[in-house]
Amino acid sequence: MMLRKSSLAVMAALTLLFSNAAQAEAAKVIDAKADVAIEKFKKLVKGGDVFLKKVKGYLVFPTVYKGGFVVGGEYGEGVLRVNGKSVAYYNIASASVGLQIGAQKTSYIFAFADQFALDQFMRSNGWQAGVDGSIAVAKWGQGIDISSISFEKPIYAFVFDNKGLMANISLEGTKFTRIIPQ
């Protein structure tokens, strides 16, 4: 009974969080936050600036909120940049059930190394990791220069917070939906 009440309380909190997040931020706010996240990425990842210039485009989610207690979820808003220019805005969302507790705030950058993958992503109304395409979570450490890596996968994901890059992250089932910011 106690677990059920706790689960209901967490579900209510997540619903509140995500319903407020459903009101898309203004494009200039998303862009400004994305600029900060990109600068943080460049400081954390050696060669990150050159890497971002080499890829066909990249999707930046400056703040992704995750939380849960048995039932969990995540949500964030971001911008797709091609040739360094903002071309579209998206949200990221996922839900999960299982042994989990807590909350965290991270940033994501999804780098499209392949033009076909970028075009397919841009044409879709809703894109889901693991269904519409696979994403390789980057496992390169902070000490490795990524500016000269050869691309073996079409899409790479970098997940980071103020402490550095994070590995062993599952993005399976994560949904990306195009939004129209205020």
N, C-alpha and C positions, 0 to 999 in steps of 0.2 A: 504494500500500500504506500509506504514511504517513497519507494522508487518511482511509483506511478505519479505521485504528486510532484516529485522533483523533475521528472521527465516533462510533465505538463507545464511546469513553471519555466523550464528551459525552452520548450517549444514556443511558449507565449513570448518570451524575451527575444527569441530568434525571429519570430513573426514581426514583432515591433521593429527590430533592427532592419530587417529586409524590406518591410513596407515603407519605412522612411527612406531607405536607400533607393526604392523604386522611383522616387522623384529625382531624375537625372540632374546632376550638377551642371552648371554652365560650362560650355566648351572651353572658355578661357581659364576657368578654374581647373578643369581636368588637364589642360595643356600645361599650366603652371606647375601642378603637382607632378606631372609626367617629366617635366624638365628637371625637377629636383631628384626624382628617382633615377633618371638617366645619369645624372652627375654622380650620384651615389654608386651606381653600377660601375661607372668608369673608374672610380676610386677603389672599389673592391676587387675588380677583375682587371688584371694586367692585360693590356691590349684591347680592352673593351671598346674603346672609341673606334679603333680601326675595324674591329669585328662588326660593329653596328653599321659602318660605312660599306662593308663588303656584302652584307645580307640584302635580300630583295626588299625587305620591309620588316618592321618589328612592331609588336603590340605591347604597349606599356600599361600595366595596372599599378599605379603608384601606391595604392592602399587596398589590400584585400583583407577583409575581416573574416576570421574563422572562429567558430565557437561551438560548444556542444557539451552535452551530458547525456550519454546514450544516443540521443538524436542530435546530429550536428549539421552545420552548413557553413557556406562561405559566400561572400558577395563583395564585388568591387566594380569600379568603373574605370575605363581606360581609353586609350587612343591608339589607332593604327597609324604608323608613320611610314611613308614611302619616300625615299630620297630626302629624309629629314623633315618632311612636311606632313602635317596632320591631314589625313584623308577620310577618316571615319571614326566613329566612337562606338564602344561596345561595353557590355557588362559581362561579368564572369560570375557564375553561380553553380553551386553543387550542394547536394545533400548527402548525408551518410547516416547509417545506423550501426551501432556496435559499441564496443568498449572505448569510450573517449570521455574526457572531461577537460574543461579549460577553455581559454580564449587566446587568440594571438593575432597580431597584425603583421602582414608581410607585404612585399612588393614582388611583382612578377614582370618579367620581360620574355615574350615569345618571339624568337627570331626566325623569320622565314628564309631559309637558305636556298629554297627552290622556287622558281617563278610559278610553276604549276600549282604548288601548294598554296602560295599566296593568292593566286587567281581563284582557286577553288574556294578558299576561305572567304574572299571578298564577294563571291557570287552567292554564297549561302545566306539564307535568312536566319538560320540558327545552326551553329556548328558545334559538334560534341566530340571531345577528345576520346579516342578509342573506337569511335563509330565512323566519323567522317574523315579521320586522319589520326596518325599517331604522332606523339610528341616525345622527344627524347629529353629527359631532364638532365641538364648539364651537370657533370660530376667533376669538372675541372676545379682544382683548388685555386686559392688566391695567388699562389706563387707561379702558376703556369701562364705564360703569355698566349692568349687565345687568338691573337691577330693573324697568326699564320697556320691555324688548323685547317685541315681539309674537311669539307662538309660531307658526311656520310649519311645524314638523315635530313629530311626536308624541313623539319621544325625543331628548334631547340628551346627549352624553357630554362630560365634562370629564376630561382626563387631566393630572395634575400631579405634580411632585416638589418637593423643597425649593427649587428654583430658580425655579419658576413653572409656568404652563400650557404644555402641549405641543400642537402641531398636527401635521398630516400623519400621523396615526396611523390604521392600518387595523384595523377591528374585524370585518371580514368573516369569517364562520365561527366567531367567538367563541361559545362555548357556556356557557349559564347553567343551573345545575342546583340545585334546592332541596335543602338539607341540613338535618339535625336535629343541632344542636350538642349537645355533651356537657352 
